[in-house]
């Protein structure tokens, strides 16, 4: 589990030329494209799930949390 800034550092370590920025990742979290766990005032990301999401993310294929049909 990583904070958003820590996740960005991990991504940049794997791909120094990545176009993913902190703002991009924060927007993905806000839109529900990336699930997080809230701990106190921090949002934590599971890196494995984040990498899976980034591997198939195209901006329109992810349904925002606000319109998902949760059971």
PDB file of N, CA, C and O in Angstrom:
ATOM      1  N   UNK A   1       0.845  -1.165   0.000  1.00  0.00           N
ATOM      2  CA  UNK A   1       0.000   0.000   0.000  1.00  0.00           C
ATOM      3  C   UNK A   1       0.898   1.238   0.000  1.00  0.00           C
ATOM      4  O   UNK A   1       1.872   1.317   0.748  1.00  0.00           O
ATOM      5  N   UNK A   2       0.552   2.185  -0.842  1.00  0.00           N
ATOM      6  CA  UNK A   2       1.341   3.411  -0.979  1.00  0.00           C
ATOM      7  C   UNK A   2       0.420   4.618  -1.015  1.00  0.00           C
ATOM      8  O   UNK A   2      -0.743   4.515  -1.406  1.00  0.00           O
ATOM      9  N   UNK A   3       0.949   5.758  -0.602  1.00  0.00           N
ATOM     10  CA  UNK A   3       0.234   7.011  -0.805  1.00  0.00           C
ATOM     11  C   UNK A   3       0.367   7.371  -2.280  1.00  0.00           C
ATOM     12  O   UNK A   3       1.130   6.740  -3.013  1.00  0.00           O
ATOM     13  N   UNK A   4      -0.366   8.372  -2.706  1.00  0.00           N
ATOM     14  CA  UNK A   4      -0.290   8.773  -4.116  1.00  0.00           C
ATOM     15  C   UNK A   4       1.127   9.219  -4.489  1.00  0.00           C
ATOM     16  O   UNK A   4       1.640   8.766  -5.512  1.00  0.00           O
ATOM     17  N   UNK A   5       1.783  10.085  -3.709  1.00  0.00           N
ATOM     18  CA  UNK A   5       3.154  10.465  -4.070  1.00  0.00           C
ATOM     19  C   UNK A   5       4.130   9.276  -4.089  1.00  0.00           C
ATOM     20  O   UNK A   5       5.025   9.221  -4.932  1.00  0.00           O
ATOM     21  N   UNK A   6       3.957   8.335  -3.168  1.00  0.00           N
ATOM     22  CA  UNK A   6       4.816   7.155  -3.153  1.00  0.00           C
ATOM     23  C   UNK A   6       4.561   6.286  -4.389  1.00  0.00           C
ATOM     24  O   UNK A   6       5.496   5.732  -4.968  1.00  0.00           O
ATOM     25  N   UNK A   7       3.298   6.173  -4.786  1.00  0.00           N
ATOM     26  CA  UNK A   7       2.956   5.397  -5.974  1.00  0.00           C
ATOM     27  C   UNK A   7       3.582   6.019  -7.217  1.00  0.00           C
ATOM     28  O   UNK A   7       4.071   5.302  -8.090  1.00  0.00           O
ATOM     29  N   UNK A   8       3.569   7.339  -7.302  1.00  0.00           N
ATOM     30  CA  UNK A   8       4.192   8.026  -8.438  1.00  0.00           C
ATOM     31  C   UNK A   8       5.686   7.727  -8.477  1.00  0.00           C
ATOM     32  O   UNK A   8       6.238   7.494  -9.552  1.00  0.00           O
ATOM     33  N   UNK A   9       6.348   7.730  -7.324  1.00  0.00           N
ATOM     34  CA  UNK A   9       7.780   7.406  -7.271  1.00  0.00           C
ATOM     35  C   UNK A   9       8.033   5.993  -7.781  1.00  0.00           C
ATOM     36  O   UNK A   9       8.998   5.762  -8.510  1.00  0.00           O
ATOM     37  N   UNK A  10       7.178   5.047  -7.405  1.00  0.00           N
ATOM     38  CA  UNK A  10       7.315   3.664  -7.869  1.00  0.00           C
ATOM     39  C   UNK A  10       7.136   3.576  -9.385  1.00  0.00           C
ATOM     40  O   UNK A  10       7.896   2.891 -10.070  1.00  0.00           O
ATOM     41  N   UNK A  11       6.130   4.275  -9.897  1.00  0.00           N
ATOM     42  CA  UNK A  11       5.878   4.264 -11.343  1.00  0.00           C
ATOM     43  C   UNK A  11       7.074   4.851 -12.084  1.00  0.00           C
ATOM     44  O   UNK A  11       7.521   4.289 -13.084  1.00  0.00           O
ATOM     45  N   UNK A  12       7.596   5.981 -11.598  1.00  0.00           N
ATOM     46  CA  UNK A  12       8.734   6.626 -12.258  1.00  0.00           C
ATOM     47  C   UNK A  12      10.006   5.794 -12.149  1.00  0.00           C
ATOM     48  O   UNK A  12      10.862   5.866 -13.031  1.00  0.00           O
ATOM     49  N   UNK A  13      10.146   5.007 -11.087  1.00  0.00           N
ATOM     50  CA  UNK A  13      11.299   4.119 -10.966  1.00  0.00           C
ATOM     51  C   UNK A  13      11.246   3.033 -12.034  1.00  0.00           C
ATOM     52  O   UNK A  13      12.280   2.634 -12.569  1.00  0.00           O
ATOM     53  N   UNK A  14      10.044   2.555 -12.346  1.00  0.00           N
ATOM     54  CA  UNK A  14       9.880   1.531 -13.374  1.00  0.00           C
ATOM     55  C   UNK A  14       9.916   2.110 -14.783  1.00  0.00           C
ATOM     56  O   UNK A  14      10.385   1.459 -15.717  1.00  0.00           O
ATOM     57  N   UNK A  15       9.422   3.332 -14.931  1.00  0.00           N
ATOM     58  CA  UNK A  15       9.349   3.975 -16.244  1.00  0.00           C
ATOM     59  C   UNK A  15       9.673   5.459 -16.090  1.00  0.00           C
ATOM     60  O   UNK A  15       8.774   6.272 -15.875  1.00  0.00           O
ATOM     61  N   UNK A  16      10.953   5.814 -16.198  1.00  0.00           N
ATOM     62  CA  UNK A  16      11.354   7.211 -15.995  1.00  0.00           C
ATOM     63  C   UNK A  16      10.693   8.202 -16.955  1.00  0.00           C
ATOM     64  O   UNK A  16      10.600   9.388 -16.640  1.00  0.00           O
ATOM     65  N   UNK A  17      10.241   7.743 -18.102  1.00  0.00           N
ATOM     66  CA  UNK A  17       9.629   8.626 -19.093  1.00  0.00           C
ATOM     67  C   UNK A  17       8.103   8.598 -19.061  1.00  0.00           C
ATOM     68  O   UNK A  17       7.451   9.015 -20.018  1.00  0.00           O
ATOM     69  N   UNK A  18       7.545   8.112 -17.973  1.00  0.00           N
ATOM     70  CA  UNK A  18       6.083   8.011 -17.881  1.00  0.00           C
ATOM     71  C   UNK A  18       5.410   9.380 -17.978  1.00  0.00           C
ATOM     72  O   UNK A  18       5.975  10.405 -17.595  1.00  0.00           O
ATOM     73  N   UNK A  19       4.207   9.360 -18.492  1.00  0.00           N
ATOM     74  CA  UNK A  19       3.405  10.588 -18.564  1.00  0.00           C
ATOM     75  C   UNK A  19       2.431  10.680 -17.399  1.00  0.00           C
ATOM     76  O   UNK A  19       1.717  11.673 -17.266  1.00  0.00           O
ATOM     77  N   UNK A  20       2.396   9.659 -16.558  1.00  0.00           N
ATOM     78  CA  UNK A  20       1.521   9.673 -15.381  1.00  0.00           C
ATOM     79  C   UNK A  20       2.091  10.657 -14.368  1.00  0.00           C
ATOM     80  O   UNK A  20       3.255  10.559 -13.981  1.00  0.00           O
ATOM     81  N   UNK A  21       1.267  11.598 -13.946  1.00  0.00           N
ATOM     82  CA  UNK A  21       1.692  12.597 -12.967  1.00  0.00           C
ATOM     83  C   UNK A  21       0.868  12.428 -11.695  1.00  0.00           C
ATOM     84  O   UNK A  21      -0.103  11.672 -11.660  1.00  0.00           O
ATOM     85  N   UNK A  22       1.267  13.136 -10.670  1.00  0.00           N
ATOM     86  CA  UNK A  22       0.502  13.123  -9.428  1.00  0.00           C
ATOM     87  C   UNK A  22      -0.922  13.600  -9.679  1.00  0.00           C
ATOM     88  O   UNK A  22      -1.873  13.032  -9.143  1.00  0.00           O
ATOM     89  N   UNK A  23      -1.069  14.628 -10.480  1.00  0.00           N
ATOM     90  CA  UNK A  23      -2.404  15.154 -10.802  1.00  0.00           C
ATOM     91  C   UNK A  23      -3.253  14.115 -11.524  1.00  0.00           C
ATOM     92  O   UNK A  23      -4.442  13.971 -11.238  1.00  0.00           O
ATOM     93  N   UNK A  24      -2.644  13.396 -12.454  1.00  0.00           N
ATOM     94  CA  UNK A  24      -3.363  12.351 -13.188  1.00  0.00           C
ATOM     95  C   UNK A  24      -3.850  11.274 -12.235  1.00  0.00           C
ATOM     96  O   UNK A  24      -5.004  10.851 -12.299  1.00  0.00           O
ATOM     97  N   UNK A  25      -2.964  10.834 -11.350  1.00  0.00           N
ATOM     98  CA  UNK A  25      -3.327   9.775 -10.414  1.00  0.00           C
ATOM     99  C   UNK A  25      -4.397  10.257  -9.430  1.00  0.00           C
ATOM    100  O   UNK A  25      -5.320   9.509  -9.106  1.00  0.00           O
ATOM    101  N   UNK A  26      -4.279  11.486  -8.959  1.00  0.00           N
ATOM    102  CA  UNK A  26      -5.303  12.035  -8.063  1.00  0.00           C
ATOM    103  C   UNK A  26      -6.663  12.109  -8.771  1.00  0.00           C
ATOM    104  O   UNK A  26      -7.693  11.819  -8.162  1.00  0.00           O
ATOM    105  N   UNK A  27      -6.670  12.492 -10.042  1.00  0.00           N
ATOM    106  CA  UNK A  27      -7.925  12.564 -10.800  1.00  0.00           C
ATOM    107  C   UNK A  27      -8.527  11.171 -10.953  1.00  0.00           C
ATOM    108  O   UNK A  27      -9.738  10.998 -10.817  1.00  0.00           O
ATOM    109  N   UNK A  28      -7.682  10.174 -11.237  1.00  0.00           N
ATOM    110  CA  UNK A  28      -8.172   8.801 -11.367  1.00  0.00           C
ATOM    111  C   UNK A  28      -8.794   8.319 -10.057  1.00  0.00           C
ATOM    112  O   UNK A  28      -9.818   7.635 -10.067  1.00  0.00           O
ATOM    113  N   UNK A  29      -8.179   8.674  -8.936  1.00  0.00           N
ATOM    114  CA  UNK A  29      -8.725   8.306  -7.624  1.00  0.00           C
ATOM    115  C   UNK A  29     -10.057   9.016  -7.401  1.00  0.00           C
ATOM    116  O   UNK A  29     -11.031   8.393  -6.979  1.00  0.00           O
ATOM    117  N   UNK A  30     -10.102  10.296  -7.679  1.00  0.00           N
ATOM    118  CA  UNK A  30     -11.313  11.092  -7.481  1.00  0.00           C
ATOM    119  C   UNK A  30     -12.473  10.569  -8.333  1.00  0.00           C
ATOM    120  O   UNK A  30     -13.620  10.566  -7.886  1.00  0.00           O
ATOM    121  N   UNK A  31     -12.174  10.127  -9.561  1.00  0.00           N
ATOM    122  CA  UNK A  31     -13.206   9.622 -10.468  1.00  0.00           C
ATOM    123  C   UNK A  31     -13.591   8.177 -10.179  1.00  0.00           C
ATOM    124  O   UNK A  31     -14.537   7.659 -10.773  1.00  0.00           O
ATOM    125  N   UNK A  32     -12.872   7.524  -9.278  1.00  0.00           N
ATOM    126  CA  UNK A  32     -13.188   6.139  -8.937  1.00  0.00           C
ATOM    127  C   UNK A  32     -12.543   5.118  -9.841  1.00  0.00           C
ATOM    128  O   UNK A  32     -12.875   3.936  -9.764  1.00  0.00           O
ATOM    129  N   UNK A  33     -11.622   5.541 -10.704  1.00  0.00           N
ATOM    130  CA  UNK A  33     -10.944   4.623 -11.603  1.00  0.00           C
ATOM    131  C   UNK A  33      -9.917   3.780 -10.860  1.00  0.00           C
ATOM    132  O   UNK A  33      -9.537   2.708 -11.330  1.00  0.00           O
ATOM    133  N   UNK A  34      -9.471   4.253  -9.717  1.00  0.00           N
ATOM    134  CA  UNK A  34      -8.507   3.534  -8.888  1.00  0.00           C
ATOM    135  C   UNK A  34      -9.069   3.488  -7.477  1.00  0.00           C
ATOM    136  O   UNK A  34      -9.399   4.521  -6.894  1.00  0.00           O
ATOM    137  N   UNK A  35      -9.173   2.294  -6.938  1.00  0.00           N
ATOM    138  CA  UNK A  35      -9.690   2.140  -5.582  1.00  0.00           C
ATOM    139  C   UNK A  35      -8.620   2.494  -4.562  1.00  0.00           C
ATOM    140  O   UNK A  35      -7.439   2.215  -4.768  1.00  0.00           O
ATOM    141  N   UNK A  36      -9.035   3.102  -3.474  1.00  0.00           N
ATOM    142  CA  UNK A  36      -8.120   3.460  -2.398  1.00  0.00           C
ATOM    143  C   UNK A  36      -8.706   3.032  -1.063  1.00  0.00           C
ATOM    144  O   UNK A  36      -9.891   2.718  -0.948  1.00  0.00           O
ATOM    145  N   UNK A  37      -7.841   3.028  -0.064  1.00  0.00           N
ATOM    146  CA  UNK A  37      -8.262   2.781   1.310  1.00  0.00           C
ATOM    147  C   UNK A  37      -7.927   4.048   2.089  1.00  0.00           C
ATOM    148  O   UNK A  37      -6.791   4.520   2.061  1.00  0.00           O
ATOM    149  N   UNK A  38      -8.918   4.590   2.779  1.00  0.00           N
ATOM    150  CA  UNK A  38      -8.702   5.799   3.568  1.00  0.00           C
ATOM    151  C   UNK A  38      -8.212   5.395   4.954  1.00  0.00           C
ATOM    152  O   UNK A  38      -8.889   4.648   5.659  1.00  0.00           O
ATOM    153  N   UNK A  39      -7.031   5.889   5.347  1.00  0.00           N
ATOM    154  CA  UNK A  39      -6.474   5.660   6.672  1.00  0.00           C
ATOM    155  C   UNK A  39      -6.142   7.024   7.247  1.00  0.00           C
ATOM    156  O   UNK A  39      -5.215   7.694   6.794  1.00  0.00           O
ATOM    157  N   UNK A  40      -6.917   7.430   8.257  1.00  0.00           N
ATOM    158  CA  UNK A  40      -6.796   8.773   8.828  1.00  0.00           C
ATOM    159  C   UNK A  40      -6.985   9.783   7.705  1.00  0.00           C
ATOM    160  O   UNK A  40      -8.047   9.817   7.084  1.00  0.00           O
ATOM    161  N   UNK A  41      -5.982  10.601   7.434  1.00  0.00           N
ATOM    162  CA  UNK A  41      -6.128  11.594   6.361  1.00  0.00           C
ATOM    163  C   UNK A  41      -5.371  11.191   5.103  1.00  0.00           C
ATOM    164  O   UNK A  41      -5.140  12.024   4.227  1.00  0.00           O
ATOM    165  N   UNK A  42      -4.983   9.921   5.003  1.00  0.00           N
ATOM    166  CA  UNK A  42      -4.242   9.443   3.830  1.00  0.00           C
ATOM    167  C   UNK A  42      -5.088   8.492   3.006  1.00  0.00           C
ATOM    168  O   UNK A  42      -5.900   7.733   3.536  1.00  0.00           O
ATOM    169  N   UNK A  43      -4.881   8.549   1.701  1.00  0.00           N
ATOM    170  CA  UNK A  43      -5.482   7.577   0.796  1.00  0.00           C
ATOM    171  C   UNK A  43      -4.367   6.644   0.352  1.00  0.00           C
ATOM    172  O   UNK A  43      -3.343   7.092  -0.165  1.00  0.00           O
ATOM    173  N   UNK A  44      -4.567   5.356   0.554  1.00  0.00           N
ATOM    174  CA  UNK A  44      -3.554   4.372   0.194  1.00  0.00           C
ATOM    175  C   UNK A  44      -4.007   3.568  -1.010  1.00  0.00           C
ATOM    176  O   UNK A  44      -5.174   3.194  -1.131  1.00  0.00           O
ATOM    177  N   UNK A  45      -3.055   3.314  -1.896  1.00  0.00           N
ATOM    178  CA  UNK A  45      -3.304   2.558  -3.122  1.00  0.00           C
ATOM    179  C   UNK A  45      -2.593   1.220  -3.042  1.00  0.00           C
ATOM    180  O   UNK A  45      -1.475   1.134  -2.534  1.00  0.00           O
ATOM    181  N   UNK A  46      -3.234   0.185  -3.540  1.00  0.00           N
ATOM    182  CA  UNK A  46      -2.577  -1.102  -3.700  1.00  0.00           C
ATOM    183  C   UNK A  46      -1.846  -1.044  -5.042  1.00  0.00           C
ATOM    184  O   UNK A  46      -2.478  -0.912  -6.090  1.00  0.00           O
ATOM    185  N   UNK A  47      -0.516  -1.142  -5.009  1.00  0.00           N
ATOM    186  CA  UNK A  47       0.266  -0.989  -6.249  1.00  0.00           C
ATOM    187  C   UNK A  47      -0.072  -2.036  -7.296  1.00  0.00           C
ATOM    188  O   UNK A  47      -0.120  -1.723  -8.486  1.00  0.00           O
ATOM    189  N   UNK A  48      -0.308  -3.271  -6.878  1.00  0.00           N
ATOM    190  CA  UNK A  48      -0.648  -4.314  -7.850  1.00  0.00           C
ATOM    191  C   UNK A  48      -1.935  -3.967  -8.590  1.00  0.00           C
ATOM    192  O   UNK A  48      -2.015  -4.099  -9.811  1.00  0.00           O
ATOM    193  N   UNK A  49      -2.944  -3.519  -7.835  1.00  0.00           N
ATOM    194  CA  UNK A  49      -4.207  -3.131  -8.473  1.00  0.00           C
ATOM    195  C   UNK A  49      -4.034  -1.892  -9.350  1.00  0.00           C
ATOM    196  O   UNK A  49      -4.642  -1.784 -10.415  1.00  0.00           O
ATOM    197  N   UNK A  50      -3.200  -0.961  -8.891  1.00  0.00           N
ATOM    198  CA  UNK A  50      -2.936   0.239  -9.687  1.00  0.00           C
ATOM    199  C   UNK A  50      -2.283  -0.122 -11.011  1.00  0.00           C
ATOM    200  O   UNK A  50      -2.688   0.384 -12.057  1.00  0.00           O
ATOM    201  N   UNK A  51      -1.274  -0.995 -10.980  1.00  0.00           N
ATOM    202  CA  UNK A  51      -0.594  -1.392 -12.213  1.00  0.00           C
ATOM    203  C   UNK A  51      -1.539  -2.147 -13.145  1.00  0.00           C
ATOM    204  O   UNK A  51      -1.476  -1.975 -14.362  1.00  0.00           O
ATOM    205  N   UNK A  52      -2.416  -2.985 -12.580  1.00  0.00           N
ATOM    206  CA  UNK A  52      -3.412  -3.669 -13.406  1.00  0.00           C
ATOM    207  C   UNK A  52      -4.328  -2.658 -14.083  1.00  0.00           C
ATOM    208  O   UNK A  52      -4.639  -2.791 -15.267  1.00  0.00           O
ATOM    209  N   UNK A  53      -4.761  -1.648 -13.331  1.00  0.00           N
ATOM    210  CA  UNK A  53      -5.657  -0.630 -13.876  1.00  0.00           C
ATOM    211  C   UNK A  53      -4.956   0.180 -14.963  1.00  0.00           C
ATOM    212  O   UNK A  53      -5.540   0.459 -16.010  1.00  0.00           O
ATOM    213  N   UNK A  54      -3.704   0.556 -14.713  1.00  0.00           N
ATOM    214  CA  UNK A  54      -2.974   1.349 -15.703  1.00  0.00           C
ATOM    215  C   UNK A  54      -2.716   0.558 -16.979  1.00  0.00           C
ATOM    216  O   UNK A  54      -2.632   1.135 -18.064  1.00  0.00           O
ATOM    217  N   UNK A  55      -2.591  -0.749 -16.856  1.00  0.00           N
ATOM    218  CA  UNK A  55      -2.341  -1.588 -18.022  1.00  0.00           C
ATOM    219  C   UNK A  55      -3.524  -1.587 -18.983  1.00  0.00           C
ATOM    220  O   UNK A  55      -3.342  -1.781 -20.185  1.00  0.00           O
ATOM    221  N   UNK A  56      -4.735  -1.370 -18.469  1.00  0.00           N
ATOM    222  CA  UNK A  56      -5.909  -1.400 -19.340  1.00  0.00           C
ATOM    223  C   UNK A  56      -6.664  -0.080 -19.349  1.00  0.00           C
ATOM    224  O   UNK A  56      -7.747  -0.006 -19.929  1.00  0.00           O
ATOM    225  N   UNK A  57      -6.132   0.958 -18.730  1.00  0.00           N
ATOM    226  CA  UNK A  57      -6.836   2.237 -18.627  1.00  0.00           C
ATOM    227  C   UNK A  57      -6.770   2.996 -19.938  1.00  0.00           C
ATOM    228  O   UNK A  57      -5.688   3.211 -20.485  1.00  0.00           O
ATOM    229  N   UNK A  58      -7.934   3.405 -20.446  1.00  0.00           N
ATOM    230  CA  UNK A  58      -7.967   4.241 -21.645  1.00  0.00           C
ATOM    231  C   UNK A  58      -8.835   5.473 -21.449  1.00  0.00           C
ATOM    232  O   UNK A  58      -9.150   6.178 -22.408  1.00  0.00           O
ATOM    233  N   UNK A  59      -9.215   5.729 -20.221  1.00  0.00           N
ATOM    234  CA  UNK A  59      -9.987   6.929 -19.930  1.00  0.00           C
ATOM    235  C   UNK A  59     -11.486   6.746 -20.020  1.00  0.00           C
ATOM    236  O   UNK A  59     -12.226   7.342 -19.238  1.00  0.00           O
ATOM    237  N   UNK A  60     -11.955   5.928 -20.962  1.00  0.00           N
ATOM    238  CA  UNK A  60     -13.396   5.777 -21.099  1.00  0.00           C
ATOM    239  C   UNK A  60     -13.874   4.387 -20.683  1.00  0.00           C
ATOM    240  O   UNK A  60     -15.072   4.179 -20.490  1.00  0.00           O
ATOM    241  N   UNK A  61     -12.960   3.444 -20.544  1.00  0.00           N
ATOM    242  CA  UNK A  61     -13.357   2.082 -20.213  1.00  0.00           C
ATOM    243  C   UNK A  61     -13.654   1.906 -18.732  1.00  0.00           C
ATOM    244  O   UNK A  61     -14.223   0.890 -18.335  1.00  0.00           O
ATOM    245  N   UNK A  62     -13.287   2.859 -17.925  1.00  0.00           N
ATOM    246  CA  UNK A  62     -13.479   2.747 -16.487  1.00  0.00           C
ATOM    247  C   UNK A  62     -14.755   3.474 -16.092  1.00  0.00           C
ATOM    248  O   UNK A  62     -14.935   4.648 -16.414  1.00  0.00           O
ATOM    249  N   UNK A  63     -15.627   2.780 -15.403  1.00  0.00           N
ATOM    250  CA  UNK A  63     -16.869   3.380 -14.959  1.00  0.00           C
ATOM    251  C   UNK A  63     -16.631   4.065 -13.624  1.00  0.00           C
ATOM    252  O   UNK A  63     -16.191   3.418 -12.674  1.00  0.00           O
ATOM    253  N   UNK A  64     -16.913   5.362 -13.528  1.00  0.00           N
ATOM    254  CA  UNK A  64     -16.732   6.064 -12.264  1.00  0.00           C
ATOM    255  C   UNK A  64     -17.558   5.440 -11.147  1.00  0.00           C
ATOM    256  O   UNK A  64     -18.634   4.891 -11.383  1.00  0.00           O
ATOM    257  N   UNK A  65     -17.041   5.533  -9.937  1.00  0.00           N
ATOM    258  CA  UNK A  65     -17.696   4.951  -8.774  1.00  0.00           C
ATOM    259  C   UNK A  65     -19.109   5.490  -8.602  1.00  0.00           C
ATOM    260  O   UNK A  65     -19.987   4.765  -8.135  1.00  0.00           O
ATOM    261  N   UNK A  66     -19.348   6.742  -8.966  1.00  0.00           N
ATOM    262  CA  UNK A  66     -20.651   7.367  -8.746  1.00  0.00           C
ATOM    263  C   UNK A  66     -21.765   6.735  -9.585  1.00  0.00           C
ATOM    264  O   UNK A  66     -22.937   6.866  -9.234  1.00  0.00           O
ATOM    265  N   UNK A  67     -21.427   6.051 -10.688  1.00  0.00           N
ATOM    266  CA  UNK A  67     -22.471   5.466 -11.523  1.00  0.00           C
ATOM    267  C   UNK A  67     -22.426   3.944 -11.541  1.00  0.00           C
ATOM    268  O   UNK A  67     -23.206   3.313 -12.253  1.00  0.00           O
ATOM    269  N   UNK A  68     -21.525   3.348 -10.770  1.00  0.00           N
ATOM    270  CA  UNK A  68     -21.467   1.890 -10.681  1.00  0.00           C
ATOM    271  C   UNK A  68     -22.673   1.355  -9.921  1.00  0.00           C
ATOM    272  O   UNK A  68     -23.172   1.998  -8.998  1.00  0.00           O
ATOM    273  N   UNK A  69     -23.123   0.207 -10.307  1.00  0.00           N
ATOM    274  CA  UNK A  69     -24.191  -0.467  -9.574  1.00  0.00           C
ATOM    275  C   UNK A  69     -23.550  -1.385  -8.554  1.00  0.00           C
ATOM    276  O   UNK A  69     -23.190  -2.519  -8.872  1.00  0.00           O
ATOM    277  N   UNK A  70     -23.407  -0.910  -7.344  1.00  0.00           N
ATOM    278  CA  UNK A  70     -22.800  -1.703  -6.276  1.00  0.00           C
ATOM    279  C   UNK A  70     -23.861  -2.624  -5.692  1.00  0.00           C
ATOM    280  O   UNK A  70     -25.007  -2.217  -5.501  1.00  0.00           O
ATOM    281  N   UNK A  71     -23.482  -3.858  -5.411  1.00  0.00           N
ATOM    282  CA  UNK A  71     -24.413  -4.821  -4.822  1.00  0.00           C
ATOM    283  C   UNK A  71     -24.154  -4.912  -3.349  1.00  0.00           C
ATOM    284  O   UNK A  71     -24.828  -5.668  -2.649  1.00  0.00           O
TER     285      UNK A  71
END
